[in-house]
Amino acid sequence: MPLRPVRVDLCVVAAEAIESVVGWRYDPVVDLRAPEPIELVADRDVVRRIIANLVANALKVTPKDGQVRVEIGAGPAGAEVRVVDTGPGIPAEYHDQIFERFVRVDGTGRPQVRSSGLGLAFCRLAVGAHGGRIGLTSEVGKGSTFWFVLPPLVPPPVDTSRQATETETIAPG
């Protein structure tokens, strides 16, 4: 997956992602907990889409009187994002395969019909392209927490494919 890394504030990107998905469903309200700016180098649009996918999934399964919370923080491994819901949870037998393409389940283990089954597969690919990790903790009847970690602030990669070497002569223009 090609990335366009730039310096971003993860808290701002998360707020934009939430704003992009809450319009289609207002209950429950999504609570963003981001105590301070978290800067990193990442593809802004891709990270926004990761968070939007996770929030949209949480909203689909959380009852109107439930809660969806997005928590942003910094840890030793890098920037951390958690999307916590009070939905039905995901059976343990699906935890290893939930990030595979076309896998769709609800809290009862029944196939879910309101999804293509590609959103979480995209999230895994996109987080991996950033050098991060993604996972889930969930228990049936107690909701789910989808989380991902992106590495700490690093400069964007330098394109070394066309740098002049000491022995190479560059003709004047």
N, CA, C and O atoms as a DFTB+ gen file, in Angstrom:
692 C
 N C O
     1  1       0.849      -1.169       0.000
     2  2       0.000       0.000       0.000
     3  2       0.899       1.237       0.000
     4  3       1.652       1.444       0.952
     5  1       0.835       2.055      -1.039
     6  2       1.643       3.275      -1.048
     7  2       1.096       4.296      -0.054
     8  3      -0.113       4.510       0.035
     9  1       1.995       4.913       0.679
    10  2       1.610       5.901       1.681
    11  2       2.209       7.256       1.328
    12  3       3.249       7.345       0.674
    13  1       1.530       8.309       1.775
    14  2       2.045       9.681       1.661
    15  2       2.204      10.225       3.076
    16  3       1.330      10.933       3.577
    17  1       3.324       9.889       3.721
    18  2       3.496      10.282       5.119
    19  2       3.772      11.774       5.283
    20  3       4.577      12.361       4.559
    21  1       3.090      12.364       6.246
    22  2       3.284      13.756       6.647
    23  2       3.162      13.809       8.168
    24  3       2.668      12.867       8.788
    25  1       3.606      14.899       8.759
    26  2       3.454      15.071      10.207
    27  2       1.984      15.379      10.488
    28  3       1.417      16.291       9.886
    29  1       1.363      14.623      11.401
    30  2      -0.048      14.814      11.737
    31  2      -0.237      14.788      13.250
    32  3       0.574      14.219      13.981
    33  1      -1.312      15.408      13.703
    34  2      -1.765      15.285      15.084
    35  2      -2.866      14.231      15.071
    36  3      -3.947      14.458      14.527
    37  1      -2.590      13.091      15.666
    38  2      -3.522      11.969      15.647
    39  2      -4.874      12.329      16.251
    40  3      -5.898      11.796      15.822
    41  1      -4.898      13.212      17.229
    42  2      -6.155      13.617      17.865
    43  2      -7.049      14.380      16.887
    44  3      -8.264      14.188      16.874
    45  1      -6.451      15.235      16.078
    46  2      -7.205      15.979      15.059
    47  2      -7.727      15.021      13.998
    48  3      -8.878      15.133      13.578
    49  1      -6.892      14.079      13.558
    50  2      -7.306      13.107      12.546
    51  2      -8.459      12.254      13.083
    52  3      -9.403      11.964      12.348
    53  1      -8.395      11.852      14.352
    54  2      -9.468      11.053      14.950
    55  2     -10.775      11.842      14.995
    56  3     -11.838      11.294      14.704
    57  1     -10.706      13.119      15.356
    58  2     -11.917      13.954      15.385
    59  2     -12.528      14.053      13.992
    60  3     -13.749      13.985      13.849
    61  1     -11.702      14.210      12.969
    62  2     -12.198      14.263      11.589
    63  2     -12.841      12.936      11.187
    64  3     -13.878      12.925      10.525
    65  1     -12.242      11.839      11.578
    66  2     -12.785      10.518      11.250
    67  2     -14.148      10.310      11.893
    68  3     -15.077       9.823      11.249
    69  1     -14.264      10.675      13.148
    70  2     -15.543      10.540      13.861
    71  2     -16.602      11.400      13.192
    72  3     -17.722      10.946      12.960
    73  1     -16.251      12.627      12.886
    74  2     -17.185      13.547      12.223
    75  2     -17.691      12.973      10.907
    76  3     -18.844      13.193      10.536
    77  1     -16.834      12.238      10.197
    78  2     -17.213      11.698       8.888
    79  2     -18.231      10.562       8.974
    80  3     -18.923      10.284       7.994
    81  1     -18.336       9.903      10.127
    82  2     -19.259       8.764      10.226
    83  2     -20.465       8.989      11.117
    84  3     -21.447       8.255      10.998
    85  1     -20.434       9.972      12.006
    86  2     -21.564      10.110      12.930
    87  2     -22.810      10.668      12.262
    88  3     -23.897      10.557      12.829
    89  1     -22.698      11.251      11.104
    90  2     -23.859      11.828      10.436
    91  2     -24.933      10.821      10.084
    92  3     -26.114      11.167      10.056
    93  1     -24.550       9.582       9.814
    94  2     -25.558       8.599       9.404
    95  2     -26.242       7.940      10.584
    96  3     -27.250       7.256      10.406
    97  1     -25.715       8.130      11.798
    98  2     -26.367       7.575      12.981
    99  2     -25.934       8.379      14.188
   100  3     -24.739       8.469      14.468
   101  1     -26.858       8.954      14.897
   102  2     -26.524       9.839      16.002
   103  2     -26.518       9.156      17.356
   104  3     -25.952       9.699      18.305
   105  1     -27.113       8.008      17.478
   106  2     -27.124       7.307      18.757
   107  2     -26.358       6.020      18.606
   108  3     -26.644       5.271      17.672
   109  1     -25.443       5.721      19.427
   110  2     -24.958       6.498      20.555
   111  2     -23.970       7.581      20.112
   112  3     -23.432       7.529      19.005
   113  1     -23.747       8.525      20.957
   114  2     -22.761       9.569      20.705
   115  2     -21.372       8.954      20.830
   116  3     -21.143       8.092      21.679
   117  1     -20.461       9.390      19.996
   118  2     -19.095       8.904      20.065
   119  2     -18.293       9.859      20.942
   120  3     -18.219      11.057      20.672
   121  1     -17.703       9.316      21.980
   122  2     -16.925      10.089      22.940
   123  2     -15.448       9.983      22.577
   124  3     -14.888       8.886      22.578
   125  1     -14.812      11.112      22.265
   126  2     -13.380      11.131      21.942
   127  2     -12.602      11.530      23.186
   128  3     -12.838      12.585      23.775
   129  1     -11.673      10.670      23.572
   130  2     -10.817      10.960      24.724
   131  2      -9.382      11.068      24.232
   132  3      -8.704      10.066      24.009
   133  1      -8.943      12.295      24.071
   134  2      -7.607      12.587      23.573
   135  2      -7.029      13.699      24.429
   136  3      -7.237      14.874      24.124
   137  1      -6.308      13.361      25.493
   138  2      -5.892      14.357      26.465
   139  2      -4.876      15.379      25.965
   140  3      -4.801      16.480      26.510
   141  1      -4.107      15.046      24.961
   142  2      -3.077      15.968      24.475
   143  2      -2.788      15.669      23.015
   144  3      -3.100      14.576      22.542
   145  1      -2.206      16.603      22.294
   146  2      -1.834      16.316      20.905
   147  2      -0.835      15.156      20.845
   148  3       0.078      15.063      21.665
   149  1      -1.024      14.292      19.876
   150  2      -0.112      13.170      19.656
   151  2       0.387      13.304      18.221
   152  3      -0.358      13.044      17.276
   153  1       1.621      13.702      18.059
   154  2       2.168      13.883      16.715
   155  2       2.897      12.634      16.260
   156  3       3.572      11.964      17.042
   157  1       2.747      12.339      14.984
   158  2       3.463      11.252      14.352
   159  2       3.532      11.538      12.865
   160  3       2.899      12.465      12.359
   161  1       4.310      10.729      12.182
   162  2       4.388      10.830      10.735
   163  2       3.606       9.656      10.175
   164  3       3.929       8.497      10.436
   165  1       2.567       9.970       9.397
   166  2       1.688       8.940       8.863
   167  2       0.937       9.501       7.666
   168  3       0.960      10.707       7.420
   169  1       0.284       8.640       6.938
   170  2      -0.583       9.074       5.843
   171  2      -1.915       9.504       6.468
   172  3      -2.694       8.670       6.930
   173  1      -2.159      10.808       6.474
   174  2      -3.328      11.382       7.139
   175  2      -4.636      10.740       6.657
   176  3      -5.471      10.356       7.475
   177  1      -4.816      10.623       5.346
   178  2      -6.067      10.087       4.808
   179  2      -6.256       8.618       5.167
   180  3      -7.371       8.190       5.464
   181  1      -5.185       7.853       5.140
   182  2      -5.281       6.425       5.449
   183  2      -5.605       6.233       6.932
   184  3      -6.451       5.406       7.275
   185  1      -4.950       6.978       7.804
   186  2      -5.224       6.848       9.236
   187  2      -6.651       7.290       9.551
   188  3      -7.327       6.671      10.372
   189  1      -7.108       8.354       8.904
   190  2      -8.494       8.799       9.099
   191  2      -9.462       7.679       8.683
   192  3     -10.464       7.438       9.357
   193  1      -9.162       7.010       7.589
   194  2     -10.040       5.927       7.126
   195  2     -10.010       4.731       8.081
   196  3     -11.042       4.097       8.300
   197  1      -8.848       4.413       8.648
   198  2      -8.769       3.320       9.630
   199  2      -9.710       3.619      10.801
   200  3     -10.533       2.786      11.180
   201  1      -9.573       4.818      11.363
   202  2     -10.393       5.182      12.525
   203  2     -11.872       5.232      12.141
   204  3     -12.721       4.754      12.893
   205  1     -12.186       5.801      10.985
   206  2     -13.584       5.871      10.537
   207  2     -14.181       4.466      10.390
   208  3     -15.327       4.243      10.779
   209  1     -13.429       3.529       9.840
   210  2     -13.923       2.148       9.700
   211  2     -14.213       1.532      11.063
   212  3     -15.256       0.906      11.258
   213  1     -13.293       1.709      12.001
   214  2     -13.487       1.120      13.325
   215  2     -14.673       1.751      14.049
   216  3     -15.448       1.048      14.697
   217  1     -14.818       3.073      13.944
   218  2     -15.954       3.750      14.583
   219  2     -17.270       3.336      13.920
   220  3     -18.254       3.070      14.610
   221  1     -17.292       3.280      12.590
   222  2     -18.516       2.873      11.881
   223  2     -18.935       1.468      12.300
   224  3     -20.120       1.211      12.515
   225  1     -17.968       0.560      12.418
   226  2     -18.296      -0.800      12.865
   227  2     -18.864      -0.787      14.272
   228  3     -19.836      -1.488      14.556
   229  1     -18.270       0.001      15.154
   230  2     -18.758       0.078      16.535
   231  2     -20.178       0.626      16.578
   232  3     -21.011       0.128      17.335
   233  1     -20.460       1.645      15.775
   234  2     -21.808       2.220      15.742
   235  2     -22.837       1.224      15.222
   236  3     -23.982       1.221      15.673
   237  1     -22.437       0.381      14.277
   238  2     -23.372      -0.608      13.715
   239  2     -23.848      -1.606      14.757
   240  3     -24.987      -2.070      14.696
   241  1     -22.986      -1.943      15.715
   242  2     -23.326      -3.017      16.651
   243  2     -23.744      -2.524      18.032
   244  3     -24.208      -3.314      18.854
   245  1     -23.585      -1.230      18.298
   246  2     -23.899      -0.707      19.622
   247  2     -25.351      -0.257      19.681
   248  3     -25.799       0.487      18.809
   249  1     -26.091      -0.694      20.689
   250  2     -27.485      -0.255      20.814
   251  2     -27.573       1.245      21.103
   252  3     -26.601       1.863      21.538
   253  1     -28.752       1.820      20.855
   254  2     -28.938       3.264      21.028
   255  2     -28.595       3.740      22.429
   256  3     -28.147       4.875      22.594
   257  1     -28.790       2.919      23.426
   258  2     -28.457       3.318      24.791
   259  2     -27.028       2.920      25.179
   260  3     -26.637       3.051      26.339
   261  1     -26.255       2.435      24.206
   262  2     -24.880       2.010      24.464
   263  2     -23.890       3.148      24.329
   264  3     -24.272       4.312      24.215
   265  1     -22.616       2.799      24.341
   266  2     -21.547       3.790      24.263
   267  2     -20.497       3.361      23.253
   268  3     -20.196       2.176      23.105
   269  1     -19.943       4.360      22.557
   270  2     -18.768       4.168      21.711
   271  2     -17.769       5.230      22.146
   272  3     -18.094       6.413      22.247
   273  1     -16.555       4.781      22.398
   274  2     -15.522       5.690      22.879
   275  2     -14.252       5.484      22.050
   276  3     -13.855       4.351      21.777
   277  1     -13.625       6.588      21.656
   278  2     -12.338       6.533      20.965
   279  2     -11.312       7.127      21.916
   280  3     -11.430       8.275      22.345
   281  1     -10.306       6.329      22.238
   282  2      -9.258       6.749      23.167
   283  2      -7.939       6.859      22.406
   284  3      -7.527       5.930      21.710
   285  1      -7.284       8.012      22.553
   286  2      -5.999       8.257      21.905
   287  2      -4.962       8.447      22.996
   288  3      -5.212       9.153      23.973
   289  1      -3.809       7.828      22.841
   290  2      -2.752       7.997      23.831
   291  2      -1.399       7.678      23.226
   292  3      -1.292       7.263      22.072
   293  1      -0.385       7.880      24.021
   294  2       0.977       7.561      23.607
   295  2       1.531       6.535      24.579
   296  3       1.395       6.674      25.794
   297  1       2.153       5.513      24.035
   298  2       2.766       4.489      24.865
   299  2       4.182       4.235      24.388
   300  3       4.654       4.892      23.461
   301  1       4.851       3.302      25.005
   302  2       6.240       3.030      24.635
   303  2       6.395       2.533      23.197
   304  3       7.451       2.716      22.591
   305  1       5.366       1.914      22.655
   306  2       5.437       1.397      21.284
   307  2       5.017       2.428      20.248
   308  3       5.198       2.207      19.051
   309  1       4.453       3.564      20.694
   310  2       4.022       4.592      19.758
   311  2       2.652       5.126      20.094
   312  3       2.197       5.043      21.235
   313  1       1.994       5.681      19.079
   314  2       0.658       6.252      19.238
   315  2      -0.366       5.119      19.311
   316  3      -0.336       4.193      18.501
   317  1      -1.262       5.200      20.280
   318  2      -2.252       4.150      20.503
   319  2      -3.662       4.685      20.285
   320  3      -4.001       5.773      20.750
   321  1      -4.478       3.914      19.578
   322  2      -5.880       4.255      19.349
   323  2      -6.713       3.049      19.758
   324  3      -6.425       1.922      19.357
   325  1      -7.744       3.290      20.556
   326  2      -8.684       2.238      20.956
   327  2     -10.095       2.700      20.649
   328  3     -10.476       3.818      20.994
   329  1     -10.871       1.845      20.002
   330  2     -12.285       2.112      19.760
   331  2     -13.054       1.084      20.583
   332  3     -13.020      -0.116      20.308
   333  1     -13.747       1.589      21.597
   334  2     -14.421       0.741      22.581
   335  2     -15.924       0.868      22.372
   336  3     -16.449       1.975      22.252
   337  1     -16.617      -0.274      22.327
   338  2     -18.075      -0.224      22.188
   339  2     -18.734      -1.105      23.241
   340  3     -18.092      -1.955      23.859
   341  1     -20.033      -0.881      23.428
   342  2     -20.815      -1.698      24.353
   343  2     -21.797      -2.571      23.569
   344  3     -22.916      -2.834      24.010
   345  1     -21.347      -3.006      22.405
   346  2     -22.153      -3.899      21.578
   347  2     -22.144      -5.310      22.125
   348  3     -21.750      -5.533      23.270
   349  1     -22.581      -6.274      21.309
   350  2     -22.738      -7.642      21.786
   351  2     -21.434      -8.412      21.962
   352  3     -21.442      -9.492      22.553
   353  1     -20.327      -7.893      21.473
   354  2     -19.055      -8.615      21.564
   355  2     -18.896      -9.604      20.425
   356  3     -19.834      -9.871      19.674
   357  1     -17.702     -10.136      20.313
   358  2     -17.371     -11.066      19.222
   359  2     -16.880     -12.365      19.850
   360  3     -15.995     -12.342      20.706
   361  1     -17.444     -13.499      19.435
   362  2     -17.015     -14.783      19.993
   363  2     -15.520     -15.012      19.787
   364  3     -14.963     -14.643      18.752
   365  1     -14.879     -15.620      20.775
   366  2     -13.423     -15.832      20.761
   367  2     -12.953     -16.576      19.513
   368  3     -11.848     -16.321      19.034
   369  1     -13.744     -17.470      18.987
   370  2     -13.307     -18.248      17.816
   371  2     -13.143     -17.394      16.563
   372  3     -12.558     -17.857      15.584
   373  1     -13.639     -16.173      16.570
   374  2     -13.492     -15.286      15.415
   375  2     -12.373     -14.258      15.592
   376  3     -12.058     -13.544      14.640
   377  1     -11.768     -14.159      16.765
   378  2     -10.770     -13.119      17.011
   379  2      -9.584     -13.202      16.053
   380  3      -9.097     -12.168      15.595
   381  1      -9.113     -14.398      15.742
   382  2      -7.957     -14.540      14.854
   383  2      -8.287     -14.255      13.396
   384  3      -7.409     -13.859      12.629
   385  1      -9.537     -14.449      13.009
   386  2      -9.872     -14.290      11.595
   387  2     -10.676     -13.043      11.255
   388  3     -10.979     -12.815      10.084
   389  1     -11.028     -12.230      12.246
   390  2     -11.894     -11.075      12.023
   391  2     -11.271     -10.057      11.069
   392  3     -11.995      -9.297      10.427
   393  1      -9.937     -10.028      10.966
   394  2      -9.262      -9.073      10.088
   395  2      -9.028      -9.633       8.681
   396  3      -8.378      -8.988       7.859
   397  1      -9.549     -10.821       8.405
   398  2      -9.436     -11.406       7.062
   399  2     -10.531     -10.837       6.165
   400  3     -11.579     -10.403       6.644
   401  1     -10.277     -10.847       4.870
   402  2     -11.282     -10.353       3.923
   403  2     -12.544     -11.205       3.987
   404  3     -12.477     -12.429       4.102
   405  1     -13.679     -10.548       3.913
   406  2     -15.009     -11.147       3.808
   407  2     -15.498     -11.843       5.076
   408  3     -16.554     -12.475       5.055
   409  1     -14.756     -11.742       6.177
   410  2     -15.225     -12.308       7.442
   411  2     -16.109     -11.262       8.113
   412  3     -15.676     -10.136       8.356
   413  1     -17.346     -11.641       8.407
   414  2     -18.308     -10.735       9.034
   415  2     -19.077     -11.516      10.076
   416  3     -19.687     -12.541       9.772
   417  1     -19.049     -11.030      11.312
   418  2     -19.811     -11.698      12.373
   419  2     -20.432     -10.647      13.285
   420  3     -19.967      -9.510      13.360
   421  1     -21.478     -11.051      13.964
   422  2     -22.020     -10.206      15.017
   423  2     -21.759     -10.908      16.346
   424  3     -21.059     -11.920      16.375
   425  1     -22.284     -10.412      17.405
   426  2     -22.011     -10.970      18.723
   427  2     -22.532     -12.371      18.948
   428  3     -22.134     -13.030      19.909
   429  1     -23.404     -12.834      18.094
   430  2     -23.931     -14.188      18.258
   431  2     -23.206     -15.192      17.375
   432  3     -23.477     -16.391      17.439
   433  1     -22.276     -14.701      16.542
   434  2     -21.575     -15.581      15.619
   435  2     -22.299     -15.736      14.298
   436  3     -21.831     -16.452      13.412
   437  1     -23.445     -15.066      14.154
   438  2     -24.186     -15.136      12.892
   439  2     -23.538     -14.213      11.869
   440  3     -22.945     -13.202      12.247
   441  1     -23.637     -14.537      10.579
   442  2     -23.111     -13.631       9.556
   443  2     -23.807     -12.276       9.643
   444  3     -24.998     -12.189       9.942
   445  1     -23.051     -11.241       9.380
   446  2     -23.593      -9.884       9.411
   447  2     -23.849      -9.446       7.981
   448  3     -22.950      -9.532       7.144
   449  1     -25.036      -8.984       7.684
   450  2     -25.397      -8.674       6.306
   451  2     -25.163      -7.222       5.926
   452  3     -25.192      -6.909       4.736
   453  1     -24.930      -6.308       6.883
   454  2     -24.752      -4.898       6.568
   455  2     -23.286      -4.533       6.360
   456  3     -22.888      -3.416       6.692
   457  1     -22.486      -5.422       5.833
   458  2     -21.067      -5.156       5.705
   459  2     -20.496      -5.943       4.534
   460  3     -20.963      -7.037       4.219
   461  1     -19.475      -5.370       3.891
   462  2     -18.801      -6.084       2.802
   463  2     -17.783      -7.067       3.342
   464  3     -17.370      -7.983       2.631
   465  1     -17.372      -6.893       4.592
   466  2     -16.338      -7.751       5.151
   467  2     -14.939      -7.340       4.722
   468  3     -14.003      -8.132       4.830
   469  1     -14.781      -6.111       4.235
   470  2     -13.469      -5.634       3.792
   471  2     -12.889      -4.551       4.692
   472  3     -11.686      -4.298       4.627
   473  1     -13.680      -3.912       5.515
   474  2     -13.220      -2.792       6.327
   475  2     -12.100      -3.159       7.280
   476  3     -11.101      -2.444       7.347
   477  1     -12.233      -4.244       8.015
   478  2     -11.193      -4.636       8.960
   479  2      -9.965      -5.176       8.242
   480  3      -8.846      -5.017       8.731
   481  1     -10.155      -5.811       7.094
   482  2      -9.007      -6.268       6.299
   483  2      -8.206      -5.051       5.825
   484  3      -6.976      -5.073       5.850
   485  1      -8.900      -3.990       5.395
   486  2      -8.217      -2.756       5.011
   487  2      -7.453      -2.189       6.205
   488  3      -6.299      -1.784       6.066
   489  1      -8.087      -2.158       7.374
   490  2      -7.439      -1.607       8.568
   491  2      -6.148      -2.360       8.872
   492  3      -5.127      -1.739       9.166
   493  1      -6.181      -3.675       8.805
   494  2      -4.977      -4.469       9.073
   495  2      -3.878      -4.140       8.066
   496  3      -2.722      -3.957       8.447
   497  1      -4.228      -4.065       6.797
   498  2      -3.261      -3.742       5.754
   499  2      -2.676      -2.339       5.963
   500  3      -1.464      -2.147       5.864
   501  1      -3.534      -1.374       6.249
   502  2      -3.101       0.017       6.395
   503  2      -2.229       0.217       7.634
   504  3      -1.227       0.931       7.579
   505  1      -2.603      -0.403       8.741
   506  2      -1.782      -0.296       9.954
   507  2      -0.435      -0.971       9.713
   508  3       0.602      -0.446      10.119
   509  1      -0.441      -2.120       9.062
   510  2       0.804      -2.817       8.746
   511  2       1.708      -2.009       7.835
   512  3       2.928      -2.028       8.000
   513  1       1.129      -1.299       6.873
   514  2       1.911      -0.466       5.961
   515  2       2.617       0.656       6.715
   516  3       3.667       1.130       6.282
   517  1       2.049       1.080       7.837
   518  2       2.659       2.103       8.676
   519  2       3.671       1.511       9.668
   520  3       4.292       2.245      10.437
   521  1       3.831       0.193       9.645
   522  2       4.744      -0.456      10.586
   523  2       4.132      -0.680      11.952
   524  3       4.849      -0.888      12.931
   525  1       2.791      -0.637      12.026
   526  2       2.109      -0.771      13.303
   527  2       1.495      -2.142      13.520
   528  3       1.719      -3.076      12.751
   529  1       0.711      -2.238      14.595
   530  2       0.011      -3.476      14.953
   531  2      -1.452      -3.148      15.208
   532  3      -1.788      -2.038      15.621
   533  1      -2.325      -4.131      14.956
   534  2      -3.758      -3.959      15.195
   535  2      -4.280      -5.220      15.870
   536  3      -3.768      -6.316      15.639
   537  1      -5.292      -5.059      16.697
   538  2      -5.860      -6.218      17.362
   539  2      -7.215      -5.916      17.964
   540  3      -7.795      -4.853      17.741
   541  1      -7.705      -6.869      18.730
   542  2      -9.047      -6.786      19.289
   543  2      -9.081      -7.524      20.606
   544  3      -8.446      -8.566      20.769
   545  1      -9.828      -6.976      21.543
   546  2     -10.201      -7.708      22.748
   547  2     -11.714      -7.632      22.823
   548  3     -12.299      -6.560      22.664
   549  1     -12.338      -8.759      23.063
   550  2     -13.794      -8.783      23.067
   551  2     -14.291      -9.999      23.831
   552  3     -13.643     -11.044      23.887
   553  1     -15.460      -9.820      24.409
   554  2     -16.131     -10.911      25.087
   555  2     -17.616     -10.783      24.799
   556  3     -18.189      -9.699      24.914
   557  1     -18.232     -11.884      24.428
   558  2     -19.654     -11.863      24.111
   559  2     -20.423     -11.325      25.317
   560  3     -20.235     -11.762      26.453
   561  1     -21.294     -10.363      25.025
   562  2     -22.109      -9.754      26.065
   563  2     -21.445      -8.575      26.769
   564  3     -22.072      -7.912      27.595
   565  1     -20.175      -8.309      26.444
   566  2     -19.465      -7.230      27.138
   567  2     -18.825      -6.223      26.191
   568  3     -18.073      -5.362      26.648
   569  1     -19.091      -6.295      24.908
   570  2     -18.550      -5.326      23.969
   571  2     -17.179      -5.691      23.440
   572  3     -16.644      -6.762      23.726
   573  1     -16.618      -4.771      22.656
   574  2     -15.333      -5.009      22.000
   575  2     -14.465      -3.767      22.081
   576  3     -14.958      -2.644      22.180
   577  1     -13.177      -3.994      22.038
   578  2     -12.204      -2.924      21.897
   579  2     -11.293      -3.287      20.739
   580  3     -10.543      -4.261      20.808
   581  1     -11.362      -2.497      19.675
   582  2     -10.428      -2.633      18.566
   583  2      -9.332      -1.616      18.812
   584  3      -9.619      -0.461      19.126
   585  1      -8.088      -2.026      18.676
   586  2      -6.971      -1.135      18.975
   587  2      -5.926      -1.232      17.872
   588  3      -5.802      -2.245      17.184
   589  1      -5.184      -0.147      17.732
   590  2      -3.995      -0.208      16.887
   591  2      -2.940       0.728      17.436
   592  3      -3.237       1.701      18.129
   593  1      -1.692       0.406      17.107
   594  2      -0.535       1.173      17.548
   595  2       0.272       1.526      16.310
   596  3       0.582       0.662      15.490
   597  1       0.609       2.805      16.182
   598  2       1.484       3.265      15.104
   599  2       2.816       3.667      15.722
   600  3       2.849       4.201      16.831
   601  1       3.917       3.413      15.012
   602  2       5.236       3.698      15.585
   603  2       5.405       5.171      15.937
   604  3       4.683       6.029      15.430
   605  1       6.376       5.456      16.820
   606  2       6.602       6.839      17.225
   607  2       7.038       7.709      16.052
   608  3       7.345       7.225      14.962
   609  1       7.052       9.002      16.318
   610  2       7.391       9.991      15.302
   611  2       8.721       9.673      14.639
   612  3       9.758       9.595      15.296
   613  1       8.671       9.495      13.346
   614  2       9.884       9.287      12.544
   615  2       9.765      10.148      11.303
   616  3       8.655      10.429      10.852
   617  1      10.899      10.576      10.737
   618  2      10.801      11.394       9.531
   619  2      10.284      10.574       8.358
   620  3      10.460       9.356       8.332
   621  1       9.644      11.228       7.380
   622  2       9.194      10.495       6.205
   623  2      10.378       9.848       5.504
   624  3      11.491      10.369       5.569
   625  1      10.156       8.710       4.828
   626  2      11.255       8.048       4.137
   627  2      11.824       8.947       3.032
   628  3      11.093       9.685       2.372
   629  1      13.128       8.867       2.853
   630  2      13.802       9.646       1.817
   631  2      13.859       8.807       0.557
   632  3      14.193       7.623       0.612
   633  1      13.534       9.414      -0.588
   634  2      13.595       8.713      -1.868
   635  2      15.045       8.675      -2.314
   636  3      15.603       9.681      -2.754
   637  1      15.646       7.502      -2.195
   638  2      17.051       7.354      -2.567
   639  2      17.209       6.811      -3.977
   640  3      18.327       6.527      -4.406
   641  1      16.138       6.665      -4.685
   642  2      16.210       6.066      -6.019
   643  2      16.933       6.954      -7.022
   644  3      17.395       6.456      -8.049
   645  1      17.047       8.268      -6.754
   646  2      17.679       9.149      -7.737
   647  2      18.555      10.209      -7.078
   648  3      18.528      11.372      -7.479
   649  1      19.319       9.821      -6.084
   650  2      20.251      10.760      -5.479
   651  2      21.599      10.650      -6.187
   652  3      22.037       9.554      -6.537
   653  1      22.245      11.777      -6.391
   654  2      23.551      11.782      -7.038
   655  2      24.589      11.168      -6.110
   656  3      24.552      11.379      -4.898
   657  1      25.505      10.415      -6.679
   658  2      26.605       9.851      -5.903
   659  2      27.837      10.721      -6.098
   660  3      27.842      11.624      -6.934
   661  1      28.890      10.443      -5.318
   662  2      30.107      11.246      -5.424
   663  2      30.734      11.145      -6.808
   664  3      31.343      12.102      -7.286
   665  1      30.590       9.997      -7.449
   666  2      31.245       9.804      -8.753
   667  2      30.365      10.212      -9.913
   668  3      30.827      10.238     -11.054
   669  1      29.110      10.531      -9.653
   670  2      28.191      10.889     -10.719
   671  2      28.294      12.396     -10.990
   672  3      28.302      13.207     -10.064
   673  1      28.371      12.743     -12.253
   674  2      28.423      14.148     -12.635
   675  2      27.044      14.576     -13.068
   676  3      26.395      13.901     -13.867
   677  1      26.596      15.704     -12.536
   678  2      25.292      16.234     -12.937
   679  2      25.550      17.400     -13.866
   680  3      26.190      18.381     -13.487
   681  1      25.055      17.291     -15.068
   682  2      25.264      18.340     -16.063
   683  2      24.507      19.590     -15.676
   684  3      23.372      19.516     -15.206
   685  1      25.148      20.770     -15.876
   686  2      24.443      22.017     -15.563
   687  2      23.241      22.202     -16.459
   688  3      23.242      21.780     -17.615
   689  1      22.197      22.848     -15.908
   690  2      20.945      23.004     -16.621
   691  2      20.885      24.197     -17.398
   692  3      19.877      24.456     -18.055
